[in-house]
Amino acid sequence: MFDFVRNNKRVMQGLLLVIILPSFVLVGVESYQDRGDAASGVATVAGQKVTQQEWEEAQRRQIDQARQMMGPQFDQKMFETPEAKQAILNNLVAERAINAEIARTHMTVGDAALAKTIQEVQAFRKPDGSFDMEQYKAALAAQGMTPAMFDQRLRRDLTVQQLAGSIQSTAFAPRSVTARLSDINDQEREVQEMQFPIAQFLPQVKVTDAMVKAYYDKNAALFSIPEQVKAEYVVFDAEAVASQVQVTDAEVTDYYNKNLKSYTTPEQRTASHILITVARDAKPADQAAAKAKAEAVLAEVRKNPDNFAEIAKAQSQDPGSAPSGGDLGVVEKGGLVKPVEDAIYALKEGQTSGVVQSEFGYHIIKLTSLKPAAQKPLDGAKEEIAADLKKQKMSKKYSEMAEIFTNMVYEQSESLKPVADKLGLKIQTVDGLTRKPNPQQAQAPFNNEKFLAALFGVDAVKNKRNTEAVEVAPSVLISGRVVEFKPATKRPLAEVDALIRQRVTIEEAARLARAAGEQKLNAAKASGDATGFGEPKVVARTKEPTINTTAAIAVLKADVSKLPAYVGVEIPGQGYGVYRIGKVSQPAAPDANRRKQEAQTVAGMVGQAEMFNYVEALKSKAKAKINVQPSQLGAKTE
């Protein structure tokens, strides 16, 4: 019962978060569905619009997240259904309702908790475990965020998490319920088995020609050979363009001279600081106290200059840098308040400033490293420049050649030779293509659904004309021409006679095994007799099955209100089994840890139900309303 959730926890989390979305936003849509138009946005929450653009952006985010998580198994079609789009829209509505409640009640997370969370992000840590300010800034920049934007978003997310945790923590499941569920999960059933294997009945089967013909006619699809084509094709891709693009030394030199700044590494300064905070509107006495403390810390630094990091950890009141010894990382122009930045650029490597006042308080700054500006020589940049110039030329050339390719395969549709000669492409041949892609040729350019659809089109098959240019991958075009077409056929009966006789023999033997088994089952139910059954075996949900898995599932589902109980099971490929359940019991020593986990799982489910009800109440309070009709949800989002 609990095994799937427990063994597939990560998969379940990913599906819930990315594909299905949180459970509390999947249902309850009808209560907020409006019959009007979308003039006020696709939805409204607390008087604020959810716009079409926001909805489409949310859909794109979900698709991107799923693509990253699922890799080759990703299928965008699952996001193009009205149900999936409705779920994403309802998620936005729930998010807005929660945010409205957070704003109304002024809920937030403190600076210390925020800093602690940031410090614990593994991606922001150096190999020695300390916080890497440079990596932190780079990671945010890659996502188009500044530290301030990230702080704001993370603070909101932590607040929502804190809110959800407080709601779910109020939920509980009665011990009697969790104990009963665990009892069911732990239950052991003593079972005896009587098998009726297919092999035992094979000698009794006599397959006639009429039986073979009937099977052949009834299962015609099993013996059909789909229509096939032999085709010629040409592929136009970046490799075809690269052979026609050259970059000269003169072009490289000219580019280098015109872009010297691009090959100059600017001066790089890293710094650390100790901050003694004081409010902007602090009283003069508080200002003086903070400055005195800063001067005392400065004196300690002057006395022990090599211990700056340790002093910063102990004395600095900057939650972002204190845990990493005051490290500010690489300093960029405009990245810090002006008094601090000016002080950093006035220091030499290893020097420590005096007390520097800013709007945040009093700083003591140390320039930890200084790398002078450096110019990369032409020889060192030549290869990089040549590659960049070639890429630029190829981009322009690709557009020109792609247009030629597309036009020629259409305008000179009787042959692929003109376009192959014009662009230096190779005409290749492939046989045995069907309408559906072949999994064994997954990467082949011709093994593409759109291309195969064009190749099996009426004009291509009947008139032997080139297909249109089909993009089968980014910057990869293909056109094909049918050389030979083979219509769909059916394998002759004589060719498959032996195969059919084998299948019919097994099916008939399985039917005889089932009939004999059912006869025994009825007799055993009437008499309660255990004659002919094997030795008792114990079957339980928490243990590896001691009998066939299909049979074990049936045994555990069987009604055991009256013992002995009997169940008959058709075992695919093996025959038939009759099972006598003689005893139902609990294990002598239940697994206390597992039971505890099961209780937590049940409590979690109850907590999710509580969260669902809470969010539904917030939607109602915020007068949430969906303004689009269900019929409008099927439009494809590009």
VOGU-3710 file (C-alpha; in Angstrom, 3 decimals, decimal comma):
1> mfdfvrnnkr> 0,000/0,000/0,000  2,704/2,455/0,994  5,482/0,978/-1,157  4,846/2,978/-4,318  4,820/6,336/-2,540  7,861/5,371/-0,450  9,949/3,857/-3,258  9,109/6,539/-5,805  9,180/9,607/-3,577  11,405/11,650/-5,886
11> vmqglllvii> 9,386/10,759/-8,964  6,161/11,610/-7,200  7,541/14,961/-6,039  8,676/15,833/-9,546  5,327/14,903/-11,075  3,390/16,821/-8,448  5,521/19,944/-8,806  6,073/20,041/-12,549  3,418/18,042/-14,378  0,385/17,811/-12,160
21> lpsfvlvgve> 1,062/20,924/-10,046  0,236/21,092/-6,321  -2,878/19,125/-5,468  -4,645/22,055/-3,886  -4,818/23,903/-7,197  -6,013/21,037/-9,386  -9,627/21,040/-8,282  -12,181/23,554/-7,201  -12,102/25,328/-10,570  -15,842/25,198/-11,128
31> syqdrgdaas> -16,510/27,382/-8,096  -14,510/30,179/-9,673  -15,492/29,723/-13,349  -17,069/32,813/-14,837  -19,299/32,863/-17,884  -18,117/36,270/-19,071  -15,350/37,170/-21,484  -11,649/37,664/-20,695  -11,673/41,456/-20,930  -10,576/41,709/-17,326
41> gvatvagqkv> -7,806/39,151/-17,801  -7,958/35,364/-17,863  -8,628/35,503/-14,116  -9,035/38,005/-11,320  -7,877/37,588/-7,726  -8,302/40,184/-4,984  -9,251/42,699/-7,654  -6,010/42,111/-9,623  -5,834/40,680/-13,140  -4,046/37,514/-14,195
51> tqqeweeaqr> -3,209/38,420/-17,791  -3,052/36,162/-20,841  0,679/36,922/-21,071  1,269/35,825/-17,453  -0,651/32,627/-18,071  1,317/31,817/-21,227  4,597/32,597/-19,462  3,622/30,219/-16,634  2,913/27,522/-19,226  6,349/28,061/-20,802
61> rqidqarqmm> 8,025/27,850/-17,380  6,291/24,579/-16,609  7,295/23,163/-20,000  10,927/24,222/-19,536  11,062/22,727/-16,035  9,541/19,454/-17,221  11,937/19,294/-20,188  14,936/19,684/-17,869  13,631/17,138/-15,371  12,376/14,466/-17,786
71> gpqfdqkmfe> 15,057/14,650/-20,492  14,412/12,233/-23,394  11,078/11,167/-21,847  9,682/14,702/-22,152  6,518/14,993/-24,267  5,225/18,515/-24,801  1,813/17,187/-25,839  0,969/16,533/-22,197  1,021/20,305/-21,633  -1,151/21,123/-24,658
81> tpeakqailn> -4,378/19,674/-23,287  -7,107/21,933/-21,875  -6,753/20,102/-18,547  -3,026/20,878/-18,251  -3,531/24,529/-19,148  -6,423/24,795/-16,705  -4,220/23,362/-13,958  -1,528/25,974/-14,626  -4,076/28,802/-14,638  -5,600/27,556/-11,413
91> nlvaeraina> -2,103/27,401/-9,938  -1,659/31,099/-10,735  -4,992/31,864/-9,096  -4,020/29,957/-5,943  -0,620/31,662/-5,852  -2,220/35,089/-6,132  -4,720/34,240/-3,376  -1,916/33,130/-1,053  0,157/36,226/-1,850  -2,855/38,441/-1,137
101> eiarthmtvg> -3,254/36,827/2,287  0,464/37,217/3,026  0,299/40,903/2,117  -2,881/41,443/4,128  -1,448/39,885/7,283  2,079/41,285/6,771  3,662/37,838/7,054  7,379/37,683/6,249  10,644/35,893/6,976  13,430/37,635/8,900
111> daalaktiqe> 16,824/38,581/7,492  18,623/35,963/9,586  16,476/33,105/8,228  16,881/34,424/4,698  20,676/34,653/5,013  20,863/31,185/6,565  18,901/29,703/3,662  21,147/31,367/1,079  24,279/30,202/2,906  23,008/26,604/2,827
121> vqafrkpdgs> 22,525/26,470/-0,949  25,163/24,012/-2,133  25,525/25,695/-5,530  26,776/28,859/-3,779  29,542/27,097/-1,835  33,250/26,722/-2,470  34,893/23,269/-2,269  35,930/24,049/1,317  32,292/24,681/2,248  32,513/28,468/2,583
131> fdmeqykaal> 30,117/30,806/0,792  31,214/31,811/-2,731  29,956/35,339/-3,363  31,215/35,345/-6,961  29,446/32,101/-7,793  26,316/33,419/-6,072  26,252/36,539/-8,255  27,067/34,587/-11,417  24,301/32,050/-10,791  21,751/34,811/-10,279
141> aaqgmtpamf> 22,945/36,728/-13,339  22,483/33,595/-15,446  18,825/33,623/-14,380  18,476/37,339/-15,109  18,253/38,257/-11,426  20,070/40,610/-9,094  20,700/39,663/-5,445  17,889/42,026/-4,433  15,443/40,322/-6,815  16,530/36,899/-5,580
151> dqrlrrdltv> 16,175/37,937/-1,942  12,659/39,215/-2,586  11,586/36,037/-4,381  13,199/33,723/-1,845  11,684/35,659/1,056  8,255/35,246/-0,503  8,801/31,518/-1,153  9,998/30,950/2,405  6,974/32,807/3,723  4,652/30,610/1,653
161> qqlagsiqst> 6,536/27,533/2,844  6,248/28,680/6,442  2,535/29,359/5,986  1,912/25,944/4,382  3,894/24,232/7,139  1,880/25,911/9,863  -1,424/24,898/8,233  -0,383/21,309/7,577  1,067/20,915/11,059  -2,397/21,441/12,518
171> afaprsvtar> -3,673/18,318/10,763  -3,522/14,900/12,355  -4,818/11,392/11,661  -6,308/9,369/14,562  -4,016/6,610/15,760  -6,797/4,088/15,230  -6,874/4,974/11,523  -3,125/4,796/10,967  -2,893/1,610/13,031  -5,671/-0,018/10,987
181> lsdindqere> -3,969/0,915/7,704  -0,643/-0,444/8,967  -2,374/-3,641/10,122  -3,744/-4,138/6,626  -0,318/-3,472/5,150  1,375/-5,912/7,578  -1,248/-8,642/7,240  0,124/-12,115/6,475  -1,901/-14,793/4,694  -1,033/-18,487/4,816
191> vqemqfpiaq> -1,766/-19,960/1,414  -1,553/-23,360/-0,300  -1,195/-23,635/-4,070  -2,406/-26,078/-6,711  -1,080/-25,456/-10,225  -2,533/-26,428/-13,590  0,382/-25,726/-15,973  -0,174/-25,273/-19,704  2,418/-27,930/-20,505  0,279/-30,564/-18,777
201> flpqvkvtda> -2,536/-30,069/-21,311  -0,516/-29,670/-24,535  -0,841/-33,393/-25,495  -4,633/-33,062/-25,381  -4,740/-30,286/-27,993  -5,508/-31,136/-31,619  -5,233/-28,137/-33,947  -7,247/-28,417/-37,191  -6,818/-26,479/-40,440  -10,124/-24,774/-39,713
211> mvkayydkna> -8,795/-23,513/-36,368  -5,689/-22,146/-38,090  -7,782/-20,376/-40,765  -10,119/-18,903/-38,120  -7,175/-17,513/-36,117  -5,609/-16,112/-39,322  -8,818/-14,306/-40,289  -9,570/-13,048/-36,781  -6,046/-11,661/-36,215  -5,308/-10,215/-39,640
221> alfsipeqvk> -3,438/-7,226/-38,137  -0,810/-9,599/-36,702  0,192/-10,725/-40,173  -0,044/-7,458/-42,121  2,997/-5,869/-43,707  2,636/-2,068/-43,767  3,191/-0,049/-46,903  6,858/0,767/-47,469  8,969/2,995/-49,667  12,497/3,047/-50,970
231> aeyvvfdaea> 13,612/6,680/-51,100  16,423/9,006/-52,030  17,094/11,964/-49,769  19,440/14,905/-49,246  20,245/16,597/-45,955  21,158/20,266/-45,600  22,770/21,182/-42,275  25,552/23,247/-40,718  28,198/20,833/-42,001  27,135/21,595/-45,578
241> vasqvqvtda> 27,528/25,315/-44,877  30,865/24,991/-43,068  32,589/23,563/-46,144  31,751/26,733/-48,065  32,848/29,296/-45,468  36,459/30,412/-44,957  38,059/33,013/-42,647  41,359/34,688/-43,653  44,200/35,813/-41,361  43,596/39,398/-42,492
251> evtdyynknl> 39,984/39,208/-41,299  41,120/37,854/-37,940  43,690/40,634/-37,486  41,229/43,331/-38,502  38,625/42,043/-36,066  41,182/41,876/-33,244  42,321/45,466/-33,766  38,743/46,751/-33,853  37,743/44,873/-30,711  40,772/45,210/-28,431
261> ksyttpeqrt> 38,557/45,796/-25,408  37,021/42,368/-25,848  40,451/40,798/-25,361  41,438/42,923/-22,409  40,896/41,488/-18,945  40,018/44,432/-16,693  41,546/44,938/-13,304  39,935/42,593/-10,798  39,640/43,359/-7,107  38,296/41,116/-4,350
271> ashilitvar> 37,556/42,467/-0,917  36,196/41,598/2,501  34,536/43,840/5,041  33,278/44,037/8,587  30,022/45,940/9,048  28,714/47,505/12,248  25,136/48,410/11,403  23,261/51,507/12,465  19,932/52,833/11,252  19,920/55,925/9,031
281> dakpadqaaa> 17,665/57,773/11,453  19,496/56,596/14,579  20,006/59,029/17,411  23,444/60,684/17,696  24,232/58,579/20,747  23,521/55,357/18,826  25,591/56,636/15,885  28,486/57,362/18,211  28,210/53,943/19,881  28,258/52,149/16,537
291> kakaeavlae> 31,249/54,171/15,368  33,101/53,474/18,610  32,473/49,759/18,202  33,746/49,925/14,618  36,904/51,721/15,760  37,432/49,074/18,445  37,095/46,330/15,827  39,499/48,242/13,548  42,037/48,356/16,370  41,707/44,596/16,761
301> vrknpdnfae> 42,253/44,141/12,995  45,318/46,426/13,049  46,698/44,338/15,873  45,999/41,016/14,105  45,779/41,794/10,363  46,055/38,104/9,378  42,948/37,284/11,413  40,590/39,556/9,451  38,292/36,672/8,399  37,969/35,301/11,926
311> iakaqsqdpg> 37,280/38,781/13,323  34,654/39,337/10,602  32,884/36,103/11,489  32,764/37,142/15,127  32,074/40,878/14,826  30,472/41,687/11,450  26,729/42,348/11,466  26,293/41,704/7,726  24,296/38,416/7,548  25,258/37,865/3,903
321> sapsggdlgv> 29,050/37,956/4,264  29,886/37,422/7,949  29,669/33,584/7,821  32,273/33,594/5,013  34,692/35,880/6,831  33,297/39,094/5,354  34,038/37,972/1,767  32,427/40,296/-0,803  33,837/38,378/-3,766  34,886/40,179/-6,936
331> vekgglvkpv> 33,945/43,846/-6,749  32,330/45,362/-9,823  31,899/49,064/-10,523  28,493/50,178/-9,326  27,889/46,990/-7,380  28,391/48,487/-3,921  27,465/51,738/-2,222  29,816/54,552/-3,257  31,762/55,085/0,015  32,605/51,374/0,201
341> edaiyalkeg> 33,460/51,130/-3,488  35,668/54,245/-3,354  37,539/52,829/-0,375  38,135/49,495/-2,128  39,572/51,193/-5,230  41,814/53,373/-3,069  43,481/50,391/-1,339  46,490/48,371/-2,375  46,501/44,602/-2,169  46,517/43,431/1,455
351> qtsgvvqsef> 45,739/46,884/2,851  42,945/47,593/5,337  40,928/50,810/5,345  39,977/52,982/8,247  36,372/53,186/9,383  34,181/53,969/6,345  30,658/55,275/6,845  27,791/54,372/4,502  23,998/54,339/4,688  24,219/50,864/6,259
361> gyhiikltsl> 26,602/51,742/9,052  30,375/51,608/9,559  32,664/49,387/7,472  36,238/48,141/7,856  37,453/46,997/4,442  40,355/44,819/3,334  41,495/44,440/-0,277  42,223/40,703/-0,395  43,512/40,479/-3,987  44,244/42,654/-7,006
371> kpaaqkpldg> 44,800/41,363/-10,531  46,042/44,045/-12,942  44,399/44,497/-16,330  45,900/42,253/-19,041  45,816/42,271/-22,841  45,429/38,947/-24,657  47,874/38,785/-27,609  46,625/38,180/-31,161  48,191/34,712/-31,300  46,312/33,730/-28,161
381> akeeiaadlk> 42,996/35,059/-29,489  43,389/33,986/-33,120  41,658/30,619/-32,842  38,745/32,047/-30,881  38,276/34,951/-33,304  38,429/32,662/-36,341  35,749/30,424/-34,822  33,527/33,414/-34,007  33,908/34,920/-37,472  33,175/31,594/-39,111
391> kqkmskkyse> 30,102/31,189/-36,964  28,883/34,641/-38,006  29,514/33,911/-41,664  27,856/30,516/-41,383  24,766/32,045/-39,825  24,337/34,388/-42,772  25,347/31,759/-45,311  22,985/29,196/-43,803  19,998/31,484/-44,367  21,024/32,016/-48,008
401> maeiftnmvy> 21,657/28,338/-48,703  18,561/27,181/-46,821  16,426/29,399/-49,050  18,100/27,942/-52,139  17,577/24,402/-50,833  13,898/25,010/-50,041  13,172/26,638/-53,401  15,070/24,150/-55,579  13,559/20,962/-54,135  10,152/22,503/-54,846
411> eqseslkpva> 10,786/24,184/-58,209  12,826/21,274/-59,644  10,736/18,546/-58,041  11,490/15,808/-60,599  14,936/15,117/-59,098  17,192/15,834/-56,136  20,293/16,051/-58,332  20,022/19,802/-59,134  19,984/20,865/-55,477  22,677/18,317/-54,579
421> dklglkiqtv> 24,966/19,648/-57,321  24,246/23,287/-56,489  24,974/22,978/-52,754  27,482/20,131/-52,765  25,170/17,671/-51,022  25,220/13,879/-51,196  22,168/11,960/-52,432  21,594/8,985/-50,143  19,206/6,026/-50,395  17,211/4,220/-47,709
431> dgltrkpnpq> 14,851/1,257/-48,055  12,034/-0,135/-45,920  10,623/3,156/-44,630  7,104/3,048/-43,169  4,747/5,798/-42,090  5,901/5,559/-38,487  9,451/6,306/-37,200  11,588/3,274/-36,390  12,852/3,357/-32,749  16,037/1,573/-33,835
441> qaqapfnnek> 16,931/4,499/-36,129  16,047/7,261/-33,700  18,813/9,696/-34,747  18,575/9,237/-38,523  17,328/12,429/-40,237  14,816/10,469/-42,345  13,359/8,853/-39,198  11,155/11,860/-38,522  7,369/11,878/-38,306  6,919/15,070/-40,342
451> flaalfgvda> 9,300/13,944/-43,071  7,710/10,484/-43,308  4,267/12,082/-43,568  5,524/14,174/-46,501  7,211/11,154/-48,103  3,994/9,137/-47,987  1,965/12,041/-49,338  -0,026/11,547/-52,552  2,220/13,802/-54,638  5,414/12,061/-53,494
461> vknkrnteav> 4,100/8,495/-53,879  1,966/8,853/-56,999  3,945/11,455/-58,960  7,415/10,643/-57,569  8,076/14,321/-56,815  10,441/15,698/-54,190  8,971/16,370/-50,795  9,049/19,885/-49,444  12,043/20,833/-47,292  11,281/19,551/-43,787
471> evapsvlisg> 13,111/20,760/-40,669  13,793/17,579/-38,687  16,088/19,218/-36,105  17,322/22,754/-35,404  19,051/23,966/-38,598  18,684/20,548/-40,271  16,551/20,335/-43,436  15,764/17,216/-45,455  13,988/16,522/-48,733  13,232/13,099/-50,156
481> rvvefkpatk> 11,904/11,401/-53,260  10,156/8,036/-53,541  12,037/5,590/-55,734  9,806/2,579/-55,128  6,481/2,155/-53,315  5,228/-1,132/-51,870  1,545/-1,174/-50,842  0,416/-2,825/-47,643  0,127/-6,609/-47,891  -0,669/-9,590/-45,745
491> rplaevdali> 1,669/-12,514/-45,147  0,304/-15,657/-46,850  -1,368/-18,233/-44,619  1,092/-20,885/-45,702  3,966/-18,690/-44,526  2,570/-18,265/-41,014  0,835/-21,635/-40,646  3,424/-23,078/-38,234  3,427/-19,935/-36,101  -0,362/-19,933/-35,870
501> rqrvtieeaa> -0,483/-23,621/-34,935  1,956/-22,944/-32,096  -0,110/-20,018/-30,787  -3,414/-21,874/-31,093  -1,943/-24,896/-29,320  -0,856/-22,739/-26,363  -4,207/-20,907/-26,245  -6,159/-24,165/-26,293  -3,924/-25,704/-23,618  -4,434/-22,570/-21,475
511> rlaraageqk> -8,209/-22,899/-21,942  -8,109/-26,543/-20,827  -5,932/-25,601/-17,825  -8,391/-22,881/-16,832  -11,371/-25,249/-17,150  -9,669/-27,892/-14,987  -8,635/-25,274/-12,451  -12,090/-23,756/-12,199  -13,581/-27,226/-11,698  -11,161/-27,830/-8,807
521> lnaakasgda> -11,873/-24,374/-7,389  -15,625/-24,999/-7,255  -15,123/-28,425/-5,696  -12,762/-27,060/-3,041  -15,157/-24,242/-2,146  -17,929/-26,797/-1,663  -15,901/-29,234/0,453  -13,220/-27,132/2,137  -10,869/-30,030/1,375  -7,084/-29,318/1,185
531> tgfgepkvva> -6,259/-32,505/-0,751  -3,868/-31,860/-3,646  -2,698/-28,475/-2,413  0,983/-27,802/-1,712  2,778/-26,838/1,476  1,579/-23,655/3,235  3,398/-20,440/2,281  3,102/-16,968/3,779  2,150/-14,067/1,493  2,386/-10,444/2,718
541> rtkeptintt> 2,457/-6,978/1,177  5,676/-6,141/2,991  7,633/-9,190/1,813  8,840/-10,622/-1,478  6,072/-12,884/-2,850  6,572/-16,612/-2,258  4,220/-17,417/-5,150  3,687/-15,926/-8,599  3,251/-12,144/-8,349  -0,087/-12,136/-10,208
551> aaiavlkadv> -1,349/-14,835/-7,867  -0,016/-13,017/-4,783  -1,976/-9,878/-5,708  -5,164/-11,919/-6,103  -4,562/-13,703/-2,779  -4,099/-10,403/-0,933  -7,291/-9,009/-2,496  -9,401/-12,060/-1,681  -12,289/-11,866/0,802  -11,107/-13,653/3,977
561> sklpayvgve> -14,121/-12,987/6,156  -14,684/-16,767/6,094  -11,812/-19,268/6,153  -10,674/-21,270/4,354  -11,048/-18,915/1,392  -10,297/-19,876/-2,196  -9,272/-17,913/-5,265  -8,509/-18,964/-8,833  -5,977/-17,085/-10,908  -5,125/-17,225/-14,604
571> ipgqgygvyr> -1,353/-16,830/-14,756  -0,276/-15,390/-18,148  1,986/-17,724/-20,081  1,992/-20,376/-17,359  -1,500/-21,728/-16,823  -3,976/-21,588/-13,979  -3,594/-21,678/-10,207  -5,995/-22,387/-7,359  -5,085/-20,956/-3,945  -6,401/-21,964/-0,519
581> igkvsqpaap> -6,100/-19,296/2,199  -6,165/-21,031/5,546  -4,944/-18,415/8,007  -4,750/-14,618/8,368  -2,473/-13,088/11,002  -0,234/-10,195/12,009  3,572/-10,560/12,185  5,008/-11,493/15,569  7,305/-8,437/15,518  5,890/-5,546/13,428
591> danrrkqeaq> 8,402/-3,086/11,977  7,995/-0,074/14,275  10,040/2,261/12,043  7,972/1,452/8,984  4,733/1,917/10,900  5,989/5,303/12,047  6,748/6,276/8,452  3,314/5,083/7,368  1,686/7,189/10,072  3,673/10,183/8,816
601> tvagmvgqae> 2,551/9,471/5,250  -1,096/9,402/6,316  -0,622/12,588/8,363  0,945/14,211/5,308  -2,083/13,320/3,207  -4,391/14,777/5,838  -2,183/17,881/5,930  -2,510/18,270/2,154  -6,283/18,065/2,523  -6,135/20,799/5,186
611> mfnyvealks> -3,990/22,929/2,877  -6,458/22,390/0,055  -9,330/23,599/2,222  -7,299/26,599/3,395  -6,414/27,655/-0,156  -10,038/27,230/-1,232  -11,012/29,563/1,609  -8,370/32,096/0,494  -9,696/31,949/-3,079  -13,172/32,676/-1,781
621> kakakinvqp> -11,911/35,525/0,410  -10,023/37,005/-2,557  -13,100/36,609/-4,789  -11,034/34,571/-7,252  -12,661/34,144/-10,644  -11,656/32,384/-13,872  -12,723/34,521/-16,843  -12,097/32,109/-19,736  -14,385/29,366/-20,983  -13,177/25,725/-20,928
631> sqlgakte> -13,418/25,734/-24,746  -10,783/28,496/-24,859  -8,171/26,365/-23,119  -7,276/24,178/-26,086  -5,335/26,797/-28,054  -1,706/25,770/-28,432  0,911/27,837/-26,612  4,057/28,176/-28,692
//
